[in-house]
Every structure is written in structure tokens, then in C-alpha cells.
Amino acid sequence: MTNKISLVLGLMIVSATAIDLFLFGTSHMVFLGKRMLELINWLAFWR
């Protein structure tokens, strides 16, 4: 992955998060954070 691609992907993730926070507030971010931790734990189990 080149620096340009990683920068674009990072900006897309940050902008999507900012838009979600602006439109829906922080309650969705807590839900998504919990789900992300469950996914990481599940993937770590299969590693």
C-alpha cells in the first residue's frame, strides 16, 4: 500500500466518522466501538 492510498483511506474513515457524529451523535459510536472490540477478540481467537 502506498502512502497516497493509505492517506486517502485514512481521510475517508475520519470523514465518515465525523459525518456520523454530526448527524447521529455519540450513541452510535459507542455501539460501533463495542462491536469492533468483539470483532477484534473473535479474530484474535482464530489467530
Gaussian input, Z-matrix of N, CA and C with variables (Angstrom, degrees):
# hf/3-21g

backbone

0 1
 N
 C     1     B1
 C     2     B2     1     A1
 N     3     B3     2     A2     1     D1
 C     4     B4     3     A3     2     D2
 C     5     B5     4     A4     3     D3
 N     6     B6     5     A5     4     D4
 C     7     B7     6     A6     5     D5
 C     8     B8     7     A7     6     D6
 N     9     B9     8     A8     7     D7
 C    10    B10     9     A9     8     D8
 C    11    B11    10    A10     9     D9
 N    12    B12    11    A11    10    D10
 C    13    B13    12    A12    11    D11
 C    14    B14    13    A13    12    D12
 N    15    B15    14    A14    13    D13
 C    16    B16    15    A15    14    D14
 C    17    B17    16    A16    15    D15
 N    18    B18    17    A17    16    D16
 C    19    B19    18    A18    17    D17
 C    20    B20    19    A19    18    D18
 N    21    B21    20    A20    19    D19
 C    22    B22    21    A21    20    D20
 C    23    B23    22    A22    21    D21
 N    24    B24    23    A23    22    D22
 C    25    B25    24    A24    23    D23
 C    26    B26    25    A25    24    D24
 N    27    B27    26    A26    25    D25
 C    28    B28    27    A27    26    D26
 C    29    B29    28    A28    27    D27
 N    30    B30    29    A29    28    D28
 C    31    B31    30    A30    29    D29
 C    32    B32    31    A31    30    D30
 N    33    B33    32    A32    31    D31
 C    34    B34    33    A33    32    D32
 C    35    B35    34    A34    33    D33
 N    36    B36    35    A35    34    D34
 C    37    B37    36    A36    35    D35
 C    38    B38    37    A37    36    D36
 N    39    B39    38    A38    37    D37
 C    40    B40    39    A39    38    D38
 C    41    B41    40    A40    39    D39
 N    42    B42    41    A41    40    D40
 C    43    B43    42    A42    41    D41
 C    44    B44    43    A43    42    D42
 N    45    B45    44    A44    43    D43
 C    46    B46    45    A45    44    D44
 C    47    B47    46    A46    45    D45
 N    48    B48    47    A47    46    D46
 C    49    B49    48    A48    47    D47
 C    50    B50    49    A49    48    D48
 N    51    B51    50    A50    49    D49
 C    52    B52    51    A51    50    D50
 C    53    B53    52    A52    51    D51
 N    54    B54    53    A53    52    D52
 C    55    B55    54    A54    53    D53
 C    56    B56    55    A55    54    D54
 N    57    B57    56    A56    55    D55
 C    58    B58    57    A57    56    D56
 C    59    B59    58    A58    57    D57
 N    60    B60    59    A59    58    D58
 C    61    B61    60    A60    59    D59
 C    62    B62    61    A61    60    D60
 N    63    B63    62    A62    61    D61
 C    64    B64    63    A63    62    D62
 C    65    B65    64    A64    63    D63
 N    66    B66    65    A65    64    D64
 C    67    B67    66    A66    65    D65
 C    68    B68    67    A67    66    D66
 N    69    B69    68    A68    67    D67
 C    70    B70    69    A69    68    D68
 C    71    B71    70    A70    69    D69
 N    72    B72    71    A71    70    D70
 C    73    B73    72    A72    71    D71
 C    74    B74    73    A73    72    D72
 N    75    B75    74    A74    73    D73
 C    76    B76    75    A75    74    D74
 C    77    B77    76    A76    75    D75
 N    78    B78    77    A77    76    D76
 C    79    B79    78    A78    77    D77
 C    80    B80    79    A79    78    D78
 N    81    B81    80    A80    79    D79
 C    82    B82    81    A81    80    D80
 C    83    B83    82    A82    81    D81
 N    84    B84    83    A83    82    D82
 C    85    B85    84    A84    83    D83
 C    86    B86    85    A85    84    D84
 N    87    B87    86    A86    85    D85
 C    88    B88    87    A87    86    D86
 C    89    B89    88    A88    87    D87
 N    90    B90    89    A89    88    D88
 C    91    B91    90    A90    89    D89
 C    92    B92    91    A91    90    D90
 N    93    B93    92    A92    91    D91
 C    94    B94    93    A93    92    D92
 C    95    B95    94    A94    93    D93
 N    96    B96    95    A95    94    D94
 C    97    B97    96    A96    95    D95
 C    98    B98    97    A97    96    D96
 N    99    B99    98    A98    97    D97
 C   100   B100    99    A99    98    D98
 C   101   B101   100   A100    99    D99
 N   102   B102   101   A101   100   D100
 C   103   B103   102   A102   101   D101
 C   104   B104   103   A103   102   D102
 N   105   B105   104   A104   103   D103
 C   106   B106   105   A105   104   D104
 C   107   B107   106   A106   105   D105
 N   108   B108   107   A107   106   D106
 C   109   B109   108   A108   107   D107
 C   110   B110   109   A109   108   D108
 N   111   B111   110   A110   109   D109
 C   112   B112   111   A111   110   D110
 C   113   B113   112   A112   111   D111
 N   114   B114   113   A113   112   D112
 C   115   B115   114   A114   113   D113
 C   116   B116   115   A115   114   D114
 N   117   B117   116   A116   115   D115
 C   118   B118   117   A117   116   D116
 C   119   B119   118   A118   117   D117
 N   120   B120   119   A119   118   D118
 C   121   B121   120   A120   119   D119
 C   122   B122   121   A121   120   D120
 N   123   B123   122   A122   121   D121
 C   124   B124   123   A123   122   D122
 C   125   B125   124   A124   123   D123
 N   126   B126   125   A125   124   D124
 C   127   B127   126   A126   125   D125
 C   128   B128   127   A127   126   D126
 N   129   B129   128   A128   127   D127
 C   130   B130   129   A129   128   D128
 C   131   B131   130   A130   129   D129
 N   132   B132   131   A131   130   D130
 C   133   B133   132   A132   131   D131
 C   134   B134   133   A133   132   D132
 N   135   B135   134   A134   133   D133
 C   136   B136   135   A135   134   D134
 C   137   B137   136   A136   135   D135
 N   138   B138   137   A137   136   D136
 C   139   B139   138   A138   137   D137
 C   140   B140   139   A139   138   D138

   B1=1.4381
   B2=1.5254
   B3=1.2880
   B4=1.4570
   B5=1.5252
   B6=1.3142
   B7=1.4653
   B8=1.5227
   B9=1.3223
   B10=1.4637
   B11=1.5286
   B12=1.3249
   B13=1.4662
   B14=1.5265
   B15=1.3314
   B16=1.4646
   B17=1.5204
   B18=1.3136
   B19=1.4656
   B20=1.5277
   B21=1.3186
   B22=1.4668
   B23=1.5242
   B24=1.3302
   B25=1.4648
   B26=1.5265
   B27=1.3263
   B28=1.4620
   B29=1.5183
   B30=1.3168
   B31=1.4640
   B32=1.5279
   B33=1.3240
   B34=1.4627
   B35=1.5244
   B36=1.3187
   B37=1.4623
   B38=1.5258
   B39=1.3154
   B40=1.4668
   B41=1.5230
   B42=1.3257
   B43=1.4678
   B44=1.5265
   B45=1.3262
   B46=1.4686
   B47=1.5244
   B48=1.3249
   B49=1.4594
   B50=1.5272
   B51=1.3234
   B52=1.4632
   B53=1.5248
   B54=1.3113
   B55=1.4693
   B56=1.5279
   B57=1.3351
   B58=1.4661
   B59=1.5251
   B60=1.3169
   B61=1.4625
   B62=1.5211
   B63=1.3219
   B64=1.4570
   B65=1.5286
   B66=1.3263
   B67=1.4614
   B68=1.5248
   B69=1.3302
   B70=1.4609
   B71=1.5206
   B72=1.3040
   B73=1.4579
   B74=1.5162
   B75=1.3226
   B76=1.4533
   B77=1.5240
   B78=1.3092
   B79=1.4678
   B80=1.5252
   B81=1.3142
   B82=1.4578
   B83=1.5226
   B84=1.2979
   B85=1.4626
   B86=1.5315
   B87=1.3101
   B88=1.4648
   B89=1.5247
   B90=1.3164
   B91=1.4612
   B92=1.5243
   B93=1.3394
   B94=1.4569
   B95=1.5272
   B96=1.3085
   B97=1.4618
   B98=1.5121
   B99=1.3294
   B100=1.4678
   B101=1.5208
   B102=1.3180
   B103=1.4592
   B104=1.5314
   B105=1.3206
   B106=1.4613
   B107=1.5247
   B108=1.3282
   B109=1.4592
   B110=1.5238
   B111=1.3361
   B112=1.4516
   B113=1.5276
   B114=1.3187
   B115=1.4608
   B116=1.5255
   B117=1.3187
   B118=1.4625
   B119=1.5197
   B120=1.3201
   B121=1.4600
   B122=1.5246
   B123=1.3124
   B124=1.4500
   B125=1.5204
   B126=1.3330
   B127=1.4604
   B128=1.5186
   B129=1.3205
   B130=1.4621
   B131=1.5197
   B132=1.3129
   B133=1.4582
   B134=1.5257
   B135=1.3221
   B136=1.4630
   B137=1.5169
   B138=1.2917
   B139=1.4565
   B140=1.4811
   A1=107.70
   A2=115.66
   A3=119.86
   A4=110.39
   A5=114.68
   A6=119.75
   A7=111.67
   A8=116.34
   A9=119.93
   A10=111.38
   A11=116.56
   A12=120.86
   A13=110.45
   A14=116.56
   A15=119.00
   A16=111.34
   A17=117.81
   A18=121.01
   A19=110.66
   A20=117.31
   A21=121.10
   A22=110.27
   A23=117.51
   A24=120.24
   A25=111.29
   A26=116.83
   A27=120.47
   A28=112.23
   A29=117.41
   A30=121.11
   A31=111.44
   A32=117.01
   A33=119.83
   A34=111.08
   A35=117.60
   A36=120.94
   A37=110.67
   A38=117.19
   A39=120.95
   A40=110.73
   A41=117.73
   A42=119.63
   A43=111.66
   A44=117.81
   A45=119.91
   A46=110.47
   A47=117.39
   A48=121.02
   A49=110.87
   A50=117.46
   A51=120.96
   A52=111.20
   A53=117.11
   A54=120.55
   A55=110.53
   A56=116.75
   A57=120.47
   A58=110.53
   A59=117.53
   A60=120.59
   A61=111.51
   A62=117.03
   A63=121.36
   A64=111.36
   A65=117.10
   A66=120.46
   A67=114.05
   A68=117.64
   A69=120.15
   A70=114.69
   A71=118.84
   A72=120.62
   A73=111.99
   A74=115.04
   A75=119.97
   A76=114.32
   A77=118.80
   A78=119.76
   A79=111.82
   A80=117.92
   A81=120.31
   A82=111.27
   A83=117.06
   A84=120.03
   A85=111.17
   A86=117.35
   A87=120.36
   A88=109.34
   A89=117.55
   A90=121.95
   A91=110.65
   A92=116.82
   A93=120.06
   A94=111.53
   A95=117.72
   A96=121.08
   A97=111.90
   A98=116.62
   A99=120.55
   A100=110.94
   A101=116.55
   A102=120.23
   A103=111.05
   A104=117.41
   A105=120.60
   A106=110.48
   A107=117.90
   A108=120.53
   A109=111.31
   A110=117.58
   A111=120.38
   A112=110.92
   A113=116.93
   A114=121.07
   A115=111.18
   A116=117.33
   A117=121.01
   A118=110.56
   A119=117.52
   A120=120.49
   A121=111.75
   A122=117.27
   A123=121.02
   A124=110.79
   A125=117.09
   A126=120.20
   A127=111.54
   A128=117.97
   A129=120.82
   A130=110.63
   A131=118.01
   A132=121.53
   A133=110.47
   A134=117.68
   A135=121.29
   A136=112.38
   A137=118.04
   A138=120.75
   A139=107.67
   D1=129.24
   D2=-179.82
   D3=-82.56
   D4=166.77
   D5=179.60
   D6=-63.26
   D7=-37.40
   D8=-179.07
   D9=-64.58
   D10=-43.96
   D11=-179.95
   D12=-65.10
   D13=-44.14
   D14=-179.62
   D15=-65.78
   D16=-35.43
   D17=177.60
   D18=-66.00
   D19=-43.18
   D20=179.34
   D21=-64.54
   D22=-44.45
   D23=178.66
   D24=-62.94
   D25=-41.58
   D26=177.62
   D27=-62.50
   D28=-42.61
   D29=178.16
   D30=-65.67
   D31=-36.73
   D32=177.85
   D33=-65.87
   D34=-40.93
   D35=179.17
   D36=-66.63
   D37=-43.82
   D38=179.87
   D39=-65.44
   D40=-41.97
   D41=179.69
   D42=-68.07
   D43=-38.64
   D44=177.47
   D45=-64.28
   D46=-39.12
   D47=177.37
   D48=-65.65
   D49=-42.19
   D50=179.50
   D51=-64.54
   D52=-41.57
   D53=178.41
   D54=-64.54
   D55=-41.62
   D56=178.75
   D57=-63.16
   D58=-42.66
   D59=178.55
   D60=-65.00
   D61=-39.32
   D62=-178.85
   D63=-67.92
   D64=-41.79
   D65=-175.55
   D66=-82.71
   D67=-39.24
   D68=-169.86
   D69=-116.95
   D70=-9.54
   D71=179.99
   D72=87.31
   D73=-168.26
   D74=-172.44
   D75=-90.70
   D76=-9.93
   D77=-177.09
   D78=-64.79
   D79=-35.38
   D80=178.13
   D81=-68.85
   D82=-34.41
   D83=-178.54
   D84=-67.24
   D85=-35.47
   D86=176.90
   D87=-65.39
   D88=-44.37
   D89=178.13
   D90=-61.33
   D91=-46.95
   D92=-179.28
   D93=-66.37
   D94=-35.13
   D95=177.29
   D96=-64.55
   D97=-42.55
   D98=177.62
   D99=-63.80
   D100=-43.55
   D101=178.94
   D102=-64.85
   D103=-37.60
   D104=179.27
   D105=-65.67
   D106=-39.81
   D107=177.41
   D108=-64.99
   D109=-39.13
   D110=176.09
   D111=-62.67
   D112=-41.54
   D113=178.89
   D114=-64.07
   D115=-42.76
   D116=179.10
   D117=-63.62
   D118=-43.53
   D119=177.63
   D120=-63.63
   D121=-39.71
   D122=178.77
   D123=-65.69
   D124=-42.78
   D125=178.14
   D126=-67.19
   D127=-36.20
   D128=178.65
   D129=-65.74
   D130=-32.54
   D131=177.74
   D132=-63.71
   D133=-41.28
   D134=-177.14
   D135=-81.22
   D136=-9.03
   D137=178.76
   D138=-76.18

